[in-house]
Amino acid sequence: MKTHQPKIAEIQRNWHLMDASKEPLGRLASSAAYLLIGKQRIDYAPNYDMGDYVVVNNAEKVNVTGKKSSQKVYRSHSGYPGGFKEVTFKRLLEKKPEEIIRKAVFGMLPDNRLKKFRMKRLMIVRDGSNPYADKFNNK
């Protein structure tokens, strides 16, 4: 009995639509990461990029549980002296709500060579409009 290894040309990618206003940020990010990795497929192989496209609508209506909306802080450092930056959840929600979802999904993907290719298939829309509607009709 031989193990089936899928060919790159055989991979069929589906499109999934998610609404950020319907579930908390962590659940949304974990289910989006699951679809981007492709673990729902029966021919899943961890060394292949087999995931689907994910479109997240209503990024400006993303919700978190507890006191995270007032206490959560995103920190980064450029590597240079004085390069430490902090941005609160509220401020990031006002300026770039797409970045909140992008950072959450980025953190839930495994750290390997396929991460950047998987992130390219994540599309985040600020409001309820769907610019990728034609992709869903051609299944």
HELIX and SHEET records of a PDB file:
HELIX    1   1 ILE A    8  GLU A   10  5                                   3    
HELIX    2   2 LEU A   25  ILE A   37  1                                  13    
HELIX    3   3 ALA A   59  LYS A   61  5                                   3    
HELIX    4   4 LYS A   68  GLN A   71  1                                   4    
HELIX    5   5 PHE A   89  LYS A   95  1                                   7    
HELIX    6   6 PRO A   97  MET A  108  1                                  12    
HELIX    7   7 LYS A  115  LYS A  120  1                                   6    
HELIX    8   8 ALA A  133  ASN A  137  1                                   5    
SHEET    1   A 3 TRP A  15  ASP A  19  0                                        
SHEET    2   A 3 TYR A  53  ASN A  57  1                                        
SHEET    3   A 3 LEU A 122  ILE A 124  1                                        
SHEET    1   B 2 VAL A  73  HIS A  77  0                                        
SHEET    2   B 2 PHE A  84  THR A  88 -1                                        
END                                                                             
